[in-house]
């Protein structure tokens, strides 16, 4: 077990939080994009 100082732990937590935020944001954008496409296909509405 390697002993980590507080600065390393803090930077690891910051990097992890940034990665999680960007991942969740991109997943939400993809979900909304595909959801609107599905609705448009269902109702035959091609123009946004």
N, CA, C and O atoms as a GROMACS GRO file, in nm:
protein
  192
    1UNK      N    1   0.085  -0.120   0.000
    1UNK     CA    2   0.000   0.000   0.000
    1UNK      C    3   0.088   0.124   0.000
    1UNK      O    4   0.166   0.145   0.092
    2UNK      N    5   0.075   0.205  -0.103
    2UNK     CA    6   0.158   0.325  -0.114
    2UNK      C    7   0.090   0.439  -0.042
    2UNK      O    8  -0.030   0.463  -0.059
    3UNK      N    9   0.166   0.509   0.040
    3UNK     CA   10   0.111   0.622   0.114
    3UNK      C   11   0.105   0.745   0.024
    3UNK      O   12   0.207   0.788  -0.031
    4UNK      N   13  -0.014   0.803   0.009
    4UNK     CA   14  -0.032   0.921  -0.075
    4UNK      C   15  -0.053   1.043   0.012
    4UNK      O   16  -0.123   1.038   0.113
    5UNK      N   17   0.010   1.153  -0.028
    5UNK     CA   18  -0.011   1.277   0.047
    5UNK      C   19  -0.143   1.342   0.003
    5UNK      O   20  -0.204   1.299  -0.095
    6UNK      N   21  -0.185   1.444   0.076
    6UNK     CA   22  -0.317   1.503   0.052
    6UNK      C   23  -0.324   1.570  -0.085
    6UNK      O   24  -0.430   1.572  -0.147
    7UNK      N   25  -0.212   1.625  -0.134
    7UNK     CA   26  -0.216   1.692  -0.265
    7UNK      C   27  -0.244   1.591  -0.375
    7UNK      O   28  -0.322   1.619  -0.466
    8UNK      N   29  -0.182   1.474  -0.369
    8UNK     CA   30  -0.206   1.372  -0.472
    8UNK      C   31  -0.349   1.322  -0.466
    8UNK      O   32  -0.414   1.306  -0.570
    9UNK      N   33  -0.399   1.298  -0.345
    9UNK     CA   34  -0.537   1.252  -0.330
    9UNK      C   35  -0.634   1.357  -0.383
    9UNK      O   36  -0.732   1.323  -0.449
   10UNK      N   37  -0.606   1.484  -0.354
   10UNK     CA   38  -0.695   1.591  -0.399
   10UNK      C   39  -0.696   1.600  -0.551
   10UNK      O   40  -0.802   1.617  -0.612
   11UNK      N   41  -0.578   1.587  -0.614
   11UNK     CA   42  -0.573   1.595  -0.760
   11UNK      C   43  -0.643   1.476  -0.824
   11UNK      O   44  -0.710   1.490  -0.926
   12UNK      N   45  -0.628   1.358  -0.763
   12UNK     CA   46  -0.696   1.239  -0.816
   12UNK      C   47  -0.847   1.257  -0.808
   12UNK      O   48  -0.920   1.222  -0.901
   13UNK      N   49  -0.894   1.311  -0.696
   13UNK     CA   50  -1.038   1.333  -0.678
   13UNK      C   51  -1.089   1.436  -0.779
   13UNK      O   52  -1.197   1.420  -0.836
   14UNK      N   53  -1.010   1.543  -0.801
   14UNK     CA   54  -1.052   1.646  -0.898
   14UNK      C   55  -1.059   1.588  -1.038
   14UNK      O   56  -1.154   1.614  -1.112
   15UNK      N   57  -0.958   1.508  -1.077
   15UNK     CA   58  -0.957   1.448  -1.211
   15UNK      C   59  -1.076   1.353  -1.226
   15UNK      O   60  -1.143   1.352  -1.330
   16UNK      N   61  -1.102   1.273  -1.122
   16UNK     CA   62  -1.215   1.180  -1.128
   16UNK      C   63  -1.348   1.253  -1.141
   16UNK      O   64  -1.435   1.211  -1.216
   17UNK      N   65  -1.362   1.364  -1.065
   17UNK     CA   66  -1.487   1.440  -1.072
   17UNK      C   67  -1.505   1.501  -1.210
   17UNK      O   68  -1.616   1.501  -1.264
   18UNK      N   69  -1.396   1.554  -1.268
   18UNK     CA   70  -1.405   1.614  -1.400
   18UNK      C   71  -1.443   1.510  -1.504
   18UNK      O   72  -1.526   1.536  -1.592
   19UNK      N   73  -1.382   1.391  -1.496
   19UNK     CA   74  -1.413   1.285  -1.592
   19UNK      C   75  -1.559   1.241  -1.578
   19UNK      O   76  -1.628   1.222  -1.678
   20UNK      N   77  -1.606   1.227  -1.454
   20UNK     CA   78  -1.744   1.185  -1.433
   20UNK      C   79  -1.842   1.290  -1.485
   20UNK      O   80  -1.944   1.256  -1.544
   21UNK      N   81  -1.810   1.419  -1.462
   21UNK     CA   82  -1.899   1.526  -1.509
   21UNK      C   83  -1.907   1.526  -1.661
   21UNK      O   84  -2.016   1.536  -1.718
   22UNK      N   85  -1.791   1.515  -1.728
   22UNK     CA   86  -1.792   1.519  -1.874
   22UNK      C   87  -1.862   1.396  -1.931
   22UNK      O   88  -1.933   1.405  -2.031
   23UNK      N   89  -1.842   1.280  -1.867
   23UNK     CA   90  -1.908   1.158  -1.914
   23UNK      C   91  -2.059   1.169  -1.902
   23UNK      O   92  -2.132   1.136  -1.995
   24UNK      N   93  -2.107   1.215  -1.786
   24UNK     CA   94  -2.252   1.225  -1.765
   24UNK      C   95  -2.312   1.328  -1.859
   24UNK      O   96  -2.424   1.310  -1.908
   25UNK      N   97  -2.239   1.438  -1.885
   25UNK     CA   98  -2.290   1.540  -1.975
   25UNK      C   99  -2.304   1.485  -2.117
   25UNK      O  100  -2.407   1.507  -2.182
   26UNK      N  101  -2.202   1.413  -2.164
   26UNK     CA  102  -2.209   1.358  -2.300
   26UNK      C  103  -2.318   1.252  -2.310
   26UNK      O  104  -2.384   1.241  -2.413
   27UNK      N  105  -2.336   1.173  -2.204
   27UNK     CA  106  -2.442   1.070  -2.204
   27UNK      C  107  -2.579   1.137  -2.211
   27UNK      O  108  -2.668   1.090  -2.283
   28UNK      N  109  -2.597   1.246  -2.136
   28UNK     CA  110  -2.726   1.317  -2.138
   28UNK      C  111  -2.752   1.375  -2.276
   28UNK      O  112  -2.864   1.367  -2.327
   29UNK      N  113  -2.649   1.434  -2.339
   29UNK     CA  114  -2.665   1.493  -2.472
   29UNK      C  115  -2.702   1.384  -2.573
   29UNK      O  116  -2.792   1.403  -2.655
   30UNK      N  117  -2.634   1.269  -2.566
   30UNK     CA  118  -2.665   1.159  -2.657
   30UNK      C  119  -2.806   1.108  -2.635
   30UNK      O  120  -2.878   1.079  -2.730
   31UNK      N  121  -2.847   1.098  -2.507
   31UNK     CA  122  -2.981   1.048  -2.476
   31UNK      C  123  -3.087   1.141  -2.532
   31UNK      O  124  -3.184   1.095  -2.593
   32UNK      N  125  -3.071   1.272  -2.511
   32UNK     CA  126  -3.168   1.368  -2.563
   32UNK      C  127  -3.171   1.364  -2.716
   32UNK      O  128  -3.277   1.372  -2.776
   33UNK      N  129  -3.052   1.352  -2.778
   33UNK     CA  130  -3.044   1.350  -2.924
   33UNK      C  131  -3.121   1.231  -2.981
   33UNK      O  132  -3.203   1.246  -3.072
   34UNK      N  133  -3.093   1.111  -2.927
   34UNK     CA  134  -3.161   0.992  -2.978
   34UNK      C  135  -3.310   0.994  -2.943
   34UNK      O  136  -3.391   0.943  -3.020
   35UNK      N  137  -3.345   1.051  -2.828
   35UNK     CA  138  -3.485   1.057  -2.787
   35UNK      C  139  -3.566   1.144  -2.882
   35UNK      O  140  -3.677   1.108  -2.922
   36UNK      N  141  -3.510   1.260  -2.920
   36UNK     CA  142  -3.580   1.349  -3.013
   36UNK      C  143  -3.590   1.284  -3.151
   36UNK      O  144  -3.692   1.298  -3.219
   37UNK      N  145  -3.484   1.212  -3.193
   37UNK     CA  146  -3.490   1.143  -3.323
   37UNK      C  147  -3.598   1.036  -3.320
   37UNK      O  148  -3.670   1.018  -3.419
   38UNK      N  149  -3.610   0.963  -3.208
   38UNK     CA  150  -3.712   0.858  -3.196
   38UNK      C  151  -3.851   0.918  -3.204
   38UNK      O  152  -3.938   0.863  -3.271
   39UNK      N  153  -3.873   1.030  -3.135
   39UNK     CA  154  -4.004   1.096  -3.137
   39UNK      C  155  -4.036   1.145  -3.279
   39UNK      O  156  -4.148   1.130  -3.326
   40UNK      N  157  -3.936   1.204  -3.347
   40UNK     CA  158  -3.960   1.254  -3.481
   40UNK      C  159  -3.992   1.141  -3.578
   40UNK      O  160  -4.075   1.158  -3.667
   41UNK      N  161  -3.927   1.025  -3.561
   41UNK     CA  162  -3.958   0.912  -3.648
   41UNK      C  163  -4.098   0.858  -3.619
   41UNK      O  164  -4.169   0.816  -3.711
   42UNK      N  165  -4.138   0.860  -3.491
   42UNK     CA  166  -4.268   0.803  -3.454
   42UNK      C  167  -4.383   0.887  -3.508
   42UNK      O  168  -4.484   0.834  -3.553
   43UNK      N  169  -4.366   1.020  -3.506
   43UNK     CA  170  -4.474   1.108  -3.550
   43UNK      C  171  -4.454   1.158  -3.692
   43UNK      O  172  -4.533   1.238  -3.742
   44UNK      N  173  -4.348   1.111  -3.760
   44UNK     CA  174  -4.324   1.150  -3.898
   44UNK      C  175  -4.288   1.296  -3.912
   44UNK      O  176  -4.316   1.357  -4.015
   45UNK      N  177  -4.226   1.353  -3.809
   45UNK     CA  178  -4.188   1.494  -3.813
   45UNK      C  179  -4.038   1.503  -3.837
   45UNK      O  180  -3.959   1.468  -3.749
   46UNK      N  181  -3.999   1.550  -3.957
   46UNK     CA  182  -3.857   1.551  -3.990
   46UNK      C  183  -3.793   1.686  -3.962
   46UNK      O  184  -3.672   1.693  -3.940
   47UNK      N  185  -3.871   1.793  -3.963
   47UNK     CA  186  -3.814   1.926  -3.939
   47UNK      C  187  -3.816   1.957  -3.789
   47UNK      O  188  -3.911   1.926  -3.718
   48UNK      N  189  -3.707   2.018  -3.745
   48UNK     CA  190  -3.694   2.048  -3.602
   48UNK      C  191  -3.757   2.184  -3.573
   48UNK      O  192  -3.757   2.228  -3.458
   0.00000   0.00000   0.00000
